Amino acid sequence: MKSSPHRHTSAQVDLEAIKNNVQKFKQHIGSKPELWAVVKANAYGHGAVPVARAVKDLVAGFCVSNLDEAIELRQALLTQPILILSGIVPETIGIAANLNLTVTAPSLAWLKLVVQESIDFSRLKIHIAVDSGMGRIGVCDAQEANEMIALADQYGIEFEGIFTHFATADEADDQKFKAQQEKFAQIIEEISRRPRYVHSTNTAAALWHTEQVQDIERLGVSMYGLNPSGKVLNLPFEIEAALSLVSELTHVKKVTKGATLGYGATYEAEQETWIGTVSIGYADGWTREMQGFHVLVDGKFCEIVGRVSMDQMMIKLDQEYPLGTTVTLIGENQGKLITATDVAEWRKTINYEVLCLISDRVERVYL
């Protein structure tokens, strides 16, 4: 999808805020573990390459979701270690080896397919995934892990790491977290040898379970200034939200009492009302259920009225405003604030999803 810079709807990204958040995490977890920046899903909507370039001197490596995200970083001449967190298609393993990428080994069955490829395996590094209770990928016992280690050794593949992922580190109830922690620790005790990297801490674990941080801290959503628990748990230190979503008024009109607006005529004016049109819609990631929520204009909360369309939406104004007046969807406007978490609560989802859904059509502007 092509970015639309001429539309004056943009996601403004404060790279300095991201760098400050990384520095605060380094202070929080101490100097022993390496800090790897998670820039998957276009850096949670913030822009993978600009973010990676901004923090490259502050982190030891990067984590991405898939092979193509890793290729994007290498094409941007980023040379730090890159860990692909999901198992890649076995037939593409040669690309990963040639680009010096570290891949997740999700199972013995996957590794058996990988070693059938005709590549120089001495250039390949793997981290074995452990399913300690998340349920997505990974080995469930040390026996399978040991068979994978032996197979890697047979083909000259470097067994560089082993890791797991916590499902509930951002929740107040830590029963599930402790169970996963214990299972992972047991498997680490039983594997044939300890690799260079043993790691399990995502952002939430590093925030509220600092004692769990091992060789790598995988810093994700809070690098961008978001609380992974939403509003459930208080952060141990302050972080800065890095992204603001802004647009402007493209049309302003006064409608009469009884006028209906938008698809399905779901809004009817109760009295004569000023209505503004904003150039953003569900194709930009501002989804249809945002009807009834609000945005900020001139420091005032303005209700979104009528259904959100693919490319535009309408808002209820308190007065006439000139065309081009700033509309803030996420961020601060004259001392008032709408956060990604506020939007997430309205949508009954999480702040991660709100930012990841902002489409490529919305231009990213780096401050």
PEFEN-V625817 format. One record per backbone hydrogen bond with DSSP energy under -1.0 kcal/mol. NH is the residue of the N-H (numbers start at 1). CO is the residue of the C=O. Records with the same first field share a line. If there is no record, write none. Layout:
NH: CO + CO
This chain:
4: 361
7: 4
10: 246
11: 363
12: 244
13: 365
14: 242
15: 13
18: 14
19: 15
20: 16
21: 17
22: 18
23: 19
24: 20
25: 21
26: 22
27: 23
28: 24
29: 25
30: 26
34: 215
36: 217
37: 61
38: 219
39: 63
43: 39
44: 40
45: 41
46: 43
47: 42
51: 47
52: 48
53: 49
54: 50
55: 51
56: 52
58: 55
60: 35
62: 81
63: 37
64: 83
70: 66
71: 67
72: 68
73: 69
74: 70
75: 71
77: 74
78: 73
83: 62
84: 102
85: 64
86: 65
92: 89
93: 90
96: 92
97: 93
98: 94
99: 95
100: 97
101: 96
102: 82
103: 125
105: 127
111: 107
112: 108
113: 109
114: 110
115: 111
116: 113
117: 114
119: 117
121: 119
123: 120
124: 121
126: 158
127: 103
128: 161
129: 105
130: 163
131: 139
132: 130
139: 129
145: 141
146: 142
147: 143
148: 144
149: 145
150: 146
151: 147
152: 148
153: 149
154: 150
155: 151
157: 152
158: 124
160: 126 + 158
161: 126
162: 197
163: 128
164: 199
171: 168
178: 174
179: 175
180: 176
181: 177
182: 178
183: 179
184: 180
185: 181
186: 182
187: 183
188: 184
189: 185
190: 186
191: 187
197: 160
199: 162
206: 202
207: 203
208: 204
209: 205
212: 209
213: 210
215: 198
217: 34
218: 201
219: 36 + 217
223: 220
224: 221
225: 222
226: 221
230: 227
232: 229
242: 224
244: 12
245: 330
246: 10
247: 327
249: 325
250: 277
253: 275
255: 273
258: 269
259: 256
261: 267
265: 262
269: 259
273: 255
275: 253
276: 315
277: 251
278: 313
280: 278
282: 309
283: 310
284: 281
285: 282
286: 281
287: 285
290: 287
291: 288
292: 304
293: 290
295: 302
296: 328
297: 300
300: 297
302: 295
304: 293
305: 314
309: 312
313: 278
315: 276
316: 303
317: 274
324: 249
325: 322
327: 247
328: 296
329: 245
330: 245
331: 338
333: 336
336: 333
338: 331
343: 339
344: 340
345: 341
346: 342
347: 343
349: 344
354: 350
355: 351
356: 352
357: 353
358: 355
359: 284
362: 359
365: 11
367: 13
